[in-house]
Amino acid sequence: MTIKDQIKSILEKAVEATLKNNGERTARARTSEECGSATSERSELTIEYPSDLSHGDYAANIAMKLGKIMQKNPREIAEQIVKNIPKNTLIEKVEIAGPGFINFFISEKALKSEMAKILKEKAKYGKSNEGKKKTVIVEYSSPNIAKPLGVHHLLSTIIGQTLNNILGAVGYKTISINHIGDWGTQFGKLIYAYKKWGKKEVLEKAPINEMLKLYVKFHDEAEKDTKLEDLARKEFKDFEQGDKENRKLWEWFVKESLKDINKTYKKLSGIKFDFTLGESFYEDKMDDVLAEGKKKKIFVEGEEGSYIAKFDDENMSPMVIQKKDGATLYSTRDMTTLKYRIGRWKPEKILYVVDMAQNMYFKQLFETAKRFPWYKNEGFHVSFGRMRMEDMQMSTRKGNIILLDSVLEEAIKRAKKIIEEKSPNLKNKDAVAELVGIGSVKYNILSQNRSTDIVFDWDKMLSLEGNSAPYMQYTYARARSILRKAKSAKKEGKTAENKGEIAEKTSQLLRAIPKFKEQLINSARDYKPNLLSQYLYELAQKFNSFYNSVPVLTAKDPKDRLFRLKLTQSVSQILQNGLALLGVAVVEEM
Ligand code: ARG
């Protein structure tokens, strides 16, 4: 249980006792209906973090809520609640503030025992059982074969992998899936173009590049000669009907594309899928869903014999599920995929980490799914905004296509430059630059609220000062360097210590510790990695401010020294564990 949950359960008891005490005089005199609402309000008991630490570690506004219902002064209720708080070792002090807030201060003893947990559990610290081992499918990346990775695929890969990590850490059984786009009429075009203009050796050398060229060439030629579109359609039809040559070509295209895509995953590092099941995997499973949908009148006839799903909401256009020539679509495969996943894994949730251009599509998909008896609202679209490139040079950019390799290389180059400047004597500069460079690209994406545009800004990304990977990695390395020195350094506590300041900075840092688990859970609940990164950033800031004014290695009293070292170690462990979930590697020296 997190400290927040413990506070909540203590408070629940106190509220219950308070309501009971009031029962004789007030509650019973009131209508049972109102009593009912008092109880339901109680179950909505929420605990907040006060923005100012002087207001405590946690705050509750339950007294105000009850005050309204019971028509009593909330401060009075707060006082009663506080009186009813059972004895415990967790809470040091409770204060009533303003109109009736109840503020809780956590005892140092509880904080220190949390610290001991970190030092014991090490890399495992932070895990919780929020998910109760329930299954969540996380689908992400899902690029299209024969095309370069789009910017949105990069975002999906990074956000999705992190959500998968976070959900795993809070106790869900996660299944990660790459739903690659390896089906559709575009393959007819590619097959046609390859047969006409392609060369095996060229394609094998740089598969995606060459496929893109063929694709572009096809479109250029098709503008001049409209017959080409029909010819491509024929190639796809032949392919779907099992034409051997076309099947072979398609398999080869997929294989070569995946080689390229896997290189990118490798470079990003930490990208792992439990399953890579492309759209083609559902080829032989679509008839079943189509038949079921038609039979249940979920799919009805549209124009010229196509099949569609219609919606009451007039802002939602119908979703086409089968074309007039009987061909299937993206949506047919998604509906089939949904049924397949639910049948095979019985997940509680299925997350689709896909950019917001598909918001309407997923709305239609889930709305349609609701009409099938096997669907219980498992689907959830984890939508994210567009990448806004503030200063991306044209060399690394081409429409929506990002030349990812160039971006990563540029990030590594820039990281190296910073390292040369800051630590000219560092030994393994290249290895560190790689971790910092890649880390900065990932961290930049994960530290922003995914629902809005995601800004890509080199200076911010690589700044040693702001909310960036280098700052986090630097803070970690700093803490580790203190711990290394502690083993050899002489204890020489001569400097006078500013007691007040030391107490303040130490307490601020110590009190930040329990929030790691809590923010991890919040991140998992909202599917928002930036809640975790924001916490880590604040922790790093508090640590730096602690270290700037509190002597650690040179503490006067050996007991203080030991405690401050333990605190430093705890913080470094949280940074390491938290950054690992974000896919950002730490370095021991920087
Ligand atoms: N391949 C698709 C694209 O690049 C994304 C797939 C998203 N997942 C899904 N189940 N529809 O746009």
Residues whose N, C-alpha, C, O or C-beta is under 5 A from the ligand:
A	BS01	LIG	S142 P143 N144 H179 G181 D334 V354
